[in-house]
Amino acid sequence: MPFLTDDGGIAINESVAMAPYVAERYGPTPLLPAKDNPAFPRVIQTAVFSEASFGAGMNTLMAAQFAAPDADKQNWSVRSQEGRCDQFIALAGDMLGTNPYFADETFTLADICMATAFAMWRGALNKTLPAPLDAFQQRATARPAYQRARKKLS
């Protein structure tokens, strides 16, 4: 479970809250557009969507896959949640559209959050992504900062 502490007694245990907090507190950064930038609400919306909608559904699927008895791994609630996640994948594709990133041409926190959610979808759940989202995932994970972070975790 991620947990962030910061000066002044700040304690945050939701990863989707940590990202904008750090960007705002220690920015400015192009990862979080200014509040008067038209991309700002889209970045916040997409970041929250990655965790609150899509991610929450995946948590249920991962619990079923890794902890449920064999007889329950494909029960009706799991099948229903897989359908919801498929809808979220379709919505993410619509949100991305033909843009390289979720806030058009600029890589932001939204892309970090979505790339993380897609990595869980593909890795932990062994699911596939439609071609445009797969291409997005490849762009996001090919970035030098991602590669540096990955090396640190190895």
C-alpha positions in Angstrom: 0.0 0.0 0.0 1.5 3.3 -0.9 1.8 5.9 1.8 3.2 9.5 1.6 4.3 11.7 4.5 5.5 15.2 4.0 6.4 18.3 6.0 3.7 19.7 8.3 2.2 16.3 9.2 0.9 15.6 5.7 -0.1 11.9 5.4 -1.7 10.6 2.2 -2.6 7.0 1.6 -4.3 7.2 -1.8 -1.9 7.0 -4.8 -4.2 9.0 -7.0 -4.1 11.9 -4.4 -0.3 11.7 -4.0 0.5 12.5 -7.7 -1.3 15.9 -7.9 -0.2 16.8 -4.3 3.5 16.3 -5.1 3.2 18.1 -8.5 1.4 21.0 -6.9 3.6 21.2 -3.8 6.9 20.8 -5.5 6.1 22.1 -9.0 5.4 23.8 -11.2 5.8 20.8 -13.6 4.4 20.1 -17.0 3.0 16.9 -15.5 0.2 19.1 -13.9 -1.1 21.9 -16.1 -1.9 25.2 -14.3 -5.4 25.5 -13.0 -6.3 28.1 -15.7 -5.1 25.7 -18.4 -8.0 24.0 -20.3 -6.2 20.7 -19.9 -6.2 20.9 -16.1 -9.7 19.4 -15.5 -9.0 16.6 -18.1 -5.8 15.7 -16.4 -7.4 15.5 -12.9 -10.5 13.6 -14.3 -8.4 11.1 -16.1 -6.0 10.5 -13.2 -9.0 9.9 -10.9 -10.7 7.7 -13.5 -7.6 5.5 -13.7 -7.9 4.6 -10.0 -11.4 5.2 -8.9 -13.3 3.6 -11.8 -10.9 1.3 -13.7 -8.5 0.6 -10.9 -11.2 -0.2 -8.3 -12.7 -2.8 -10.7 -9.3 -4.4 -11.2 -8.8 -4.7 -7.5 -11.9 -6.9 -7.4 -10.6 -9.0 -10.3 -7.2 -9.4 -8.8 -8.7 -10.5 -5.5 -10.8 -13.1 -7.3 -7.8 -14.3 -9.4 -5.3 -14.5 -6.6 -7.4 -15.2 -3.5 -10.7 -16.7 -4.3 -11.4 -20.4 -4.2 -11.3 -22.0 -7.7 -15.1 -22.3 -7.8 -15.4 -18.5 -7.3 -12.7 -17.3 -9.7 -15.3 -16.9 -12.5 -18.5 -16.3 -10.6 -21.2 -13.9 -11.8 -19.7 -10.9 -9.9 -16.3 -11.5 -11.5 -17.8 -11.7 -15.0 -19.8 -8.6 -14.3 -16.8 -6.7 -13.2 -14.8 -7.9 -16.2 -17.6 -6.4 -18.4 -17.4 -3.1 -16.5 -13.6 -3.0 -17.0 -14.1 -3.7 -20.6 -16.4 -0.6 -20.7 -13.7 1.4 -18.9 -11.1 0.3 -21.5 -13.5 1.4 -24.3 -14.0 4.8 -22.5 -10.3 5.2 -22.1 -9.9 4.6 -25.8 -12.5 7.3 -26.5 -10.8 9.7 -24.0 -7.4 9.2 -25.8 -8.9 9.4 -29.2 -6.2 10.0 -31.8 -3.9 12.0 -29.4 -0.6 10.6 -28.3 -1.5 11.3 -24.6 -4.6 11.9 -22.6 -4.1 15.6 -22.5 -3.5 15.8 -26.2 0.2 16.3 -27.1 1.5 16.8 -23.6 2.5 13.9 -21.2 1.0 14.5 -17.8 0.0 12.9 -14.5 -3.0 11.5 -16.3 -0.7 9.4 -18.6 1.3 8.2 -15.6 -1.9 7.1 -13.9 -3.4 5.4 -17.0 -0.1 3.7 -17.9 0.0 2.3 -14.4 -3.6 1.0 -14.6 -2.9 -0.5 -18.0 0.2 -2.2 -16.7 -1.9 -3.9 -14.0 -4.5 -4.9 -16.6 -1.9 -6.5 -18.8 0.5 -7.8 -16.2 -1.5 -8.9 -13.1 -4.6 -9.9 -15.0 -3.0 -11.0 -18.3 -5.5 -9.0 -20.4 -5.0 -7.2 -23.7 -5.5 -3.6 -24.8 -6.9 -2.3 -28.1 -4.2 -1.2 -30.5 -4.5 2.6 -29.8 -4.2 2.0 -26.0 -1.4 -0.5 -26.5 0.5 2.1 -28.6 -0.1 4.6 -25.8 1.3 2.2 -23.2 4.4 1.6 -25.3 4.9 5.4 -25.7 4.5 5.9 -22.0 6.8 3.1 -20.9 9.5 4.0 -23.4 10.0 7.4 -21.8 13.5 7.8 -20.2 12.0 8.6 -16.8 9.9 5.4 -16.8 13.0 3.4 -17.7 15.0 5.0 -14.9 12.3 4.3 -12.4 12.0 0.7 -13.6 15.7 0.2 -13.1 15.5 1.5 -9.6 12.8 -1.1 -8.8 14.8 -4.0 -10.3 
